[in-house]
Amino acid sequence: MRRAICPGSFDPVTNGHIDIFERASVMFDEILISVFTNPLKDHAMFSMEERLSMLQEATKHIPNAKVTFFSGLLNEYCKQQQTPFIVRGLRAFSDFEYEFQRALLIKKIDHNLETVFIMTNAKYSFLSSSSIRELAVFGGDISGLVPECIEEKIKNHVIVKR
């Protein structure tokens, strides 16, 4: 069975993420969409539980997707899950440069791991979780940028935080 991990913070998940998951799902028998807790990043807008719930709802149409979470080193999590492939989405050259260096480091640590890069659909090339957070906090329109099933959750979360 060919399994891949799609790691990220997904705070929140965007339509760009969903596009990558859908495309990866036809390449692999199973994809683990794995929410990573990154202590080096600023505080997350959504809790781990909220992100997991939103991802499960937003990916329920992908039959071979499983939502998980982890903290620690990605290579260790891949080993634990017996998953030799890592899928990363790329929006721009700057993403490639960053992800290329990370992929080389992962390969140095564990030569059995392979990173697969999937270029974003051009209509999502500007989209990021941080831009969604900013739009939502300032009352901008996020429709069409995030899965419909979580759009209201994001808006309501921002209203509650104000």
C-alpha positions, 0 to 999 in steps of 0.5 A: 500500500502506498501511503503519504503524509500531508503535514501542515498546521492547517490553521485554517484549512484552505481550498488550496490545501483541499486541492492538494489533498484531492490530487494526492489522493489519486496518487496514493492508496492512503493519505494522512493529512497530519496536523503538526503542532509547531512550537516555533510559530505564533499562537494558532488561531484554532486549537488542535481539536478545532483544526482536526474537526474542520479537516475531517469535515472538509475532507470527508469526500476524499475516501482514502484520506485520514486526518491525524496529528503529531508533534515532534520530528516529521521523519519520526512520525513517518517511521511510526506510521510506516509512511515513506512519502511526504506530500508538500504543496507549492505556491511560488518559487519561494515555497520551492526554495524553502521546501527543497531545503527541508526535503534535503534535510529529511533525506539526509536524516532518513534516506528512505523518505521521499518528498513529493511536490505538487504545484498548486492550481493557479487559482489558489497560488495567492492563498495561505492560512495566514491570509485567511486569518487576516481577512477573517479578523478584519471582516473580509470575505473568505467565501470561495477561499475555504471549504464552505463547510467551515466558512461559518466556523471561521467567521463565528470563531473570529466574532467570539474572539473579538 
